[in-house]
Amino acid sequence: MADLPGVVITGASGRMGQMLVRLLQGSDRARLVGCVERTGHAWVGRDIGVCMGGAPLGVAVTDDALEAFARAQAVIDFTAPAATVEFAALAAQARAVHVIGTTGLEAEHLTRISAAAHHAVIVRAGNMSLGVNLLVRLTQKVAQALDADWDIEVVEAHHRMKVDAPSGTALMLGQAAAEGRGVDLAAVADRGRDGITGARTRGTIGFSAIRGGDIVGEHDVLFAGEGERIILRHVATDRTIFARGALRAALWGQAQKPGRYDMMDVLGL
């Protein structure tokens, strides 16, 4: 096992963090070498296995990210934008592959992440699943084939605890549609409707967000024309698909040169 790539999980107490820990427990391709949480968190200093209600795993949760990263070949990060930016710089120092599943990143965050990518491999995606990335490619192709008389709407649904909207996946799909049409998404996105909005502007790409219950993730891309509609859909029923995709990206990154990549690169799409 010692010769397998070592992986650190950030935000280890979170839903995705714990799922990644469990995935690595049963993996024969990588091993868990560190878990990171914020300073002051109740899990810091305790064994991650015990914290999760199981047997000790021999890995203590730490708030010293750099020390943990220095022992790893990869870092998998589903946290928050401000934390991810800091982790990107530290992972670059450690020359560890940084897999980023964090959503809600803004332009200033992406600029700093790009700077870190000069020194290490960074794989960032709004969604790590194979099915979603195939949907992204299909969306681009369909948008390329249809003119602006077809309205495009991205409809996404997630659990009540999700804090950002539209989702990172919805934005990926919107970007794919914009690229298919050869337009700038920022110029044509319609991300909010309320009250007397007037008729829809031709050529816009709309976003609708649903939040409720424990919905894992559902994404529809609606192409609405006169007398007909095309709907592309992906439904996630198990968050493990995101964890598996993230681990696949971490292993793929071991053979790459420093730079920015996404799941399209990982999956060869």
C-alpha angles and dihedrals in degrees: 000000000000091000093057119100111272117232130199120203118210120204087026095174093057127096094261092038093058092044090054091049090054092046092053091048089065098035124114091189103058140014134221111246103162147012123202130201133168120277111274095025113142092236096058111115094016130105110266093223092055091045089055091052098258142091121310114275097193093246118112121207111245138188092208100093097175093054090050094046091051089066095048141078093204141024122204112202128190100156133106131306098255092048093045092055091054092046090051091059092046094046088051090054089052091044088231124150107256115209110194122198094159114126131201093057115158132205095271091052092049091050091057092044089052090054090054090051090069087074106031144021113271121188111189127176136158087223130020100199124112092223095054093049090052087051090053091054092046091050091054092049095048093046089051091054097048128064129225092275084081111078115219122212126176111205119190134179128194141162121288094255096062109114104195131064137224091033121242088250092052090053090049089054093046090050090050091052091049092050090050089055094041095240137122110259092212090059097049105030117120105195103163137040126176134145124354100352100163125225120330114269113244113253098020123137110219131205128205123183128200122191124188149119118341099320107160096203137309125182129184126182108201121198105190119191134163107295097352144057135201117205124191113192142186124183122190115201100171128041090212088086089068093048092049091049092050092051090048089053092049091053093043091052092061090079097044134095120243112285146092119297138166138203091274086065093045093050095041092240 
